[in-house]
Amino acid sequence: MSPLCSNNNPYASFGATLARDEEQNLWSTPHDVTHTEADDDRVLYNMIVGRSQLDKDSEEWQKLNYDIYTLRQTRKEVRSRWKHILEDLGFQKEADSLLSVTKLSIVSDSQNMSKARDILLKLSEETNIFPTSWELSERYLFVVDRLIALDAADEFFKLASVVYPKRASMERVDEKYAPVMTP
């Protein structure tokens, strides 16, 4: 005699799979198996693995959980800043694809890599598009390379300098990019 309800439902574990995928999602694209290829992704992955081996009630687990959350939020903020600048440059429809980097991503022109590194370093030193403690990510090297290929890298830097200036005496600028002076 067979049961009226079968446990062979292929969708029964769907929610658990999504939760597990979200837990492993290190950057911004769920179900992306390529996300652990970069060093910064590997650091986050190792933190997640380390946390999974700890007792959930322990102080170490709570600290690691906070560090993972903080790192993810920082990454989201940096990505949001880049997306904001790209959209302001007219790449509204292309912003997400320009920011998408996987192990399958390639450099558009190897001769541009030196220029891309210089621009990325300049962005980190002369703007606040990256947080102070941020280690430069290989991911954004690919993005800058794409901007060079589109002849938009210099404009990106100029706008990032206005929107996210490095000067300590200035607060974040308003929507019209006018500096807000502190008293």
C-alpha positions as a Markdown table, in Angstrom:
| # | Residue | x | y | z |
|---|---|---|---|---|
| 1 | Met | 0.0 | 0.0 | 0.0 |
| 2 | Ser | 1.5 | 3.4 | -0.9 |
| 3 | Pro | 1.0 | 6.6 | 1.1 |
| 4 | Leu | -1.4 | 9.3 | -0.2 |
| 5 | Cys | 1.3 | 12.0 | 0.1 |
| 6 | Ser | 4.8 | 11.3 | -1.1 |
| 7 | Asn | 7.9 | 12.9 | 0.3 |
| 8 | Asn | 9.4 | 12.8 | -3.2 |
| 9 | Asn | 8.6 | 16.5 | -3.8 |
| 10 | Pro | 11.5 | 18.0 | -5.7 |
| 11 | Tyr | 10.7 | 21.4 | -4.3 |
| 12 | Ala | 10.5 | 20.3 | -0.6 |
| 13 | Ser | 14.1 | 21.5 | 0.1 |
| 14 | Phe | 13.9 | 24.6 | -2.1 |
| 15 | Gly | 13.8 | 27.0 | 0.8 |
| 16 | Ala | 16.7 | 25.3 | 2.5 |
| 17 | Thr | 18.7 | 25.4 | -0.7 |
| 18 | Leu | 18.0 | 29.1 | -1.1 |
| 19 | Ala | 19.0 | 29.8 | 2.5 |
| 20 | Arg | 22.2 | 27.7 | 2.0 |
| 21 | Asp | 23.0 | 29.5 | -1.2 |
| 22 | Glu | 22.5 | 32.9 | 0.4 |
| 23 | Glu | 24.8 | 31.8 | 3.2 |
| 24 | Gln | 27.5 | 31.0 | 0.7 |
| 25 | Asn | 26.8 | 34.0 | -1.4 |
| 26 | Leu | 29.9 | 36.0 | -1.0 |
| 27 | Trp | 29.4 | 38.9 | -3.3 |
| 28 | Ser | 26.2 | 39.8 | -5.1 |
| 29 | Thr | 25.1 | 37.0 | -7.3 |
| 30 | Pro | 23.3 | 34.1 | -5.7 |
| 31 | His | 24.0 | 30.6 | -7.2 |
| 32 | Asp | 27.4 | 31.9 | -8.6 |
| 33 | Val | 29.9 | 29.0 | -8.2 |
| 34 | Thr | 32.8 | 31.3 | -9.3 |
| 35 | His | 32.6 | 33.7 | -6.3 |
| 36 | Thr | 35.4 | 32.1 | -4.2 |
| 37 | Glu | 38.1 | 32.6 | -6.8 |
| 38 | Ala | 39.4 | 36.1 | -5.7 |
| 39 | Asp | 41.4 | 36.5 | -2.5 |
| 40 | Asp | 38.9 | 38.8 | -0.8 |
| 41 | Asp | 36.1 | 36.2 | -1.6 |
| 42 | Arg | 38.3 | 33.5 | -0.1 |
| 43 | Val | 38.7 | 35.4 | 3.1 |
| 44 | Leu | 34.9 | 35.7 | 3.5 |
| 45 | Tyr | 34.4 | 32.1 | 2.6 |
| 46 | Asn | 37.0 | 31.0 | 5.3 |
| 47 | Met | 35.2 | 33.2 | 7.8 |
| 48 | Ile | 31.9 | 31.5 | 7.0 |
| 49 | Val | 33.5 | 28.0 | 7.2 |
| 50 | Gly | 35.1 | 28.9 | 10.5 |
| 51 | Arg | 31.8 | 30.1 | 11.9 |
| 52 | Ser | 30.0 | 27.0 | 10.9 |
| 53 | Gln | 32.4 | 24.9 | 13.0 |
| 54 | Leu | 31.7 | 26.9 | 16.2 |
| 55 | Asp | 28.9 | 26.5 | 18.7 |
| 56 | Lys | 26.2 | 29.0 | 17.8 |
| 57 | Asp | 26.0 | 30.2 | 21.5 |
| 58 | Ser | 29.7 | 30.9 | 21.8 |
| 59 | Glu | 31.2 | 34.4 | 21.9 |
| 60 | Glu | 33.6 | 33.4 | 19.1 |
| 61 | Trp | 30.6 | 32.5 | 16.8 |
| 62 | Gln | 28.9 | 35.8 | 17.6 |
| 63 | Lys | 32.1 | 37.8 | 16.9 |
| 64 | Leu | 32.7 | 36.0 | 13.6 |
| 65 | Asn | 29.0 | 36.4 | 12.7 |
| 66 | Tyr | 29.4 | 40.2 | 13.3 |
| 67 | Asp | 32.6 | 40.3 | 11.2 |
| 68 | Ile | 30.9 | 38.5 | 8.3 |
| 69 | Tyr | 27.9 | 40.8 | 8.5 |
| 70 | Thr | 30.2 | 43.9 | 8.6 |
| 71 | Leu | 32.3 | 42.7 | 5.7 |
| 72 | Arg | 29.2 | 42.0 | 3.6 |
| 73 | Gln | 27.7 | 45.4 | 4.4 |
| 74 | Thr | 30.9 | 47.1 | 3.5 |
| 75 | Arg | 31.0 | 45.3 | 0.2 |
| 76 | Lys | 27.4 | 46.2 | -0.6 |
| 77 | Glu | 28.2 | 49.9 | 0.2 |
| 78 | Val | 31.3 | 49.9 | -2.1 |
| 79 | Arg | 29.3 | 48.3 | -4.9 |
| 80 | Ser | 26.5 | 50.8 | -4.4 |
| 81 | Arg | 29.0 | 53.7 | -4.6 |
| 82 | Trp | 30.4 | 52.3 | -7.9 |
| 83 | Lys | 26.9 | 51.7 | -9.3 |
| 84 | His | 25.9 | 55.2 | -8.4 |
| 85 | Ile | 28.8 | 56.7 | -10.3 |
| 86 | Leu | 28.2 | 54.4 | -13.3 |
| 87 | Glu | 24.6 | 55.3 | -13.4 |
| 88 | Asp | 25.4 | 59.0 | -13.2 |
| 89 | Leu | 27.8 | 58.5 | -16.2 |
| 90 | Gly | 24.8 | 57.2 | -18.2 |
| 91 | Phe | 25.3 | 53.5 | -17.7 |
| 92 | Gln | 21.9 | 52.9 | -16.0 |
| 93 | Lys | 21.2 | 49.7 | -17.9 |
| 94 | Glu | 24.8 | 48.5 | -18.0 |
| 95 | Ala | 25.9 | 49.2 | -14.4 |
| 96 | Asp | 25.1 | 45.7 | -13.0 |
| 97 | Ser | 26.9 | 44.0 | -15.9 |
| 98 | Leu | 29.9 | 46.3 | -15.6 |
| 99 | Leu | 30.2 | 45.4 | -11.9 |
| 100 | Ser | 29.7 | 41.7 | -12.5 |
| 101 | Val | 33.0 | 39.9 | -12.2 |
| 102 | Thr | 33.6 | 36.1 | -12.1 |
| 103 | Lys | 36.4 | 33.7 | -12.8 |
| 104 | Leu | 35.3 | 33.7 | -16.4 |
| 105 | Ser | 35.9 | 37.5 | -16.7 |
| 106 | Ile | 38.8 | 38.5 | -18.9 |
| 107 | Val | 40.8 | 41.6 | -19.4 |
| 108 | Ser | 39.7 | 43.5 | -22.4 |
| 109 | Asp | 43.3 | 44.6 | -23.3 |
| 110 | Ser | 46.4 | 43.5 | -21.4 |
| 111 | Gln | 48.0 | 46.8 | -22.2 |
| 112 | Asn | 45.3 | 48.5 | -20.2 |
| 113 | Met | 46.2 | 46.7 | -17.0 |
| 114 | Ser | 48.9 | 49.1 | -15.9 |
| 115 | Lys | 46.6 | 52.1 | -16.5 |
| 116 | Ala | 43.7 | 50.2 | -14.7 |
| 117 | Arg | 45.9 | 49.6 | -11.7 |
| 118 | Asp | 47.0 | 53.3 | -11.6 |
| 119 | Ile | 43.4 | 54.5 | -11.8 |
| 120 | Leu | 42.3 | 52.1 | -9.1 |
| 121 | Leu | 45.1 | 53.1 | -6.8 |
| 122 | Lys | 44.3 | 56.8 | -7.5 |
| 123 | Leu | 40.6 | 56.1 | -6.7 |
| 124 | Ser | 41.6 | 54.6 | -3.3 |
| 125 | Glu | 44.0 | 57.4 | -2.5 |
| 126 | Glu | 42.2 | 60.4 | -3.7 |
| 127 | Thr | 38.5 | 59.5 | -3.1 |
| 128 | Asn | 36.3 | 57.9 | -0.5 |
| 129 | Ile | 34.7 | 55.4 | -2.9 |
| 130 | Phe | 36.5 | 52.7 | -0.8 |
| 131 | Pro | 36.4 | 52.7 | 3.0 |
| 132 | Thr | 39.7 | 53.7 | 4.8 |
| 133 | Ser | 40.5 | 50.1 | 5.8 |
| 134 | Trp | 39.6 | 48.6 | 2.4 |
| 135 | Glu | 42.1 | 46.4 | 0.7 |
| 136 | Leu | 42.0 | 46.9 | -3.1 |
| 137 | Ser | 40.0 | 44.2 | -4.7 |
| 138 | Glu | 41.0 | 42.5 | -8.0 |
| 139 | Arg | 37.3 | 42.7 | -8.8 |
| 140 | Tyr | 37.4 | 46.4 | -9.3 |
| 141 | Leu | 40.5 | 46.1 | -11.5 |
| 142 | Phe | 38.3 | 44.3 | -14.0 |
| 143 | Val | 35.7 | 47.0 | -13.7 |
| 144 | Val | 38.2 | 49.8 | -14.3 |
| 145 | Asp | 39.6 | 47.8 | -17.3 |
| 146 | Arg | 36.1 | 47.8 | -18.7 |
| 147 | Leu | 35.8 | 51.5 | -18.2 |
| 148 | Ile | 39.0 | 52.1 | -20.0 |
| 149 | Ala | 37.7 | 50.0 | -22.9 |
| 150 | Leu | 34.6 | 52.2 | -22.9 |
| 151 | Asp | 36.8 | 55.4 | -22.7 |
| 152 | Ala | 35.0 | 56.3 | -19.5 |
| 153 | Ala | 37.6 | 55.6 | -16.8 |
| 154 | Asp | 38.8 | 59.2 | -16.5 |
| 155 | Glu | 35.2 | 60.5 | -16.3 |
| 156 | Phe | 34.5 | 57.9 | -13.6 |
| 157 | Phe | 37.5 | 59.1 | -11.6 |
| 158 | Lys | 36.5 | 62.8 | -12.0 |
| 159 | Leu | 32.9 | 62.1 | -10.8 |
| 160 | Ala | 34.0 | 59.8 | -8.0 |
| 161 | Ser | 36.3 | 62.7 | -6.8 |
| 162 | Val | 33.4 | 65.0 | -6.7 |
| 163 | Val | 30.8 | 62.7 | -5.2 |
| 164 | Tyr | 33.2 | 60.9 | -2.7 |
| 165 | Pro | 36.0 | 63.5 | -2.0 |
| 166 | Lys | 38.8 | 62.5 | 0.3 |
| 167 | Arg | 39.0 | 65.8 | 2.1 |
| 168 | Ala | 38.4 | 65.5 | 5.9 |
| 169 | Ser | 36.9 | 69.0 | 6.1 |
| 170 | Met | 34.0 | 68.1 | 3.9 |
| 171 | Glu | 30.9 | 65.9 | 4.5 |
| 172 | Arg | 29.4 | 63.7 | 1.9 |
| 173 | Val | 28.1 | 65.8 | -0.9 |
| 174 | Asp | 24.4 | 66.3 | -1.7 |
| 175 | Glu | 22.5 | 65.1 | -4.8 |
| 176 | Lys | 23.7 | 68.0 | -6.9 |
| 177 | Tyr | 27.3 | 67.2 | -6.1 |
| 178 | Ala | 27.9 | 70.5 | -4.3 |
| 179 | Pro | 30.3 | 70.3 | -1.4 |
| 180 | Val | 28.8 | 70.7 | 2.0 |
| 181 | Met | 31.2 | 72.7 | 4.2 |
| 182 | Thr | 31.5 | 71.9 | 7.9 |
| 183 | Pro | 31.6 | 74.9 | 10.2 |
